[in-house]
């Protein structure tokens, strides 16, 4: 039960990441892709970009404090 509550409370972190994919700076806009492997590749590429951005922000915050 404790793990379920902890996961629920941390849900905003995941949602924040998806919101960043849609907004600035990654700005995911509607795109029409015909092939499933292109969709998979784009999602993976954007996920890597989001991870790099998050790590950069973490390092900058750690360096500034």
ABEGO torsion letter per residue (X at the ends): XAAAAAAAAAAAAAAAAAAAAABOAAGBBBBBBABAAAAAAAAAAAAAAAAAAAAAAAAAAAAAX
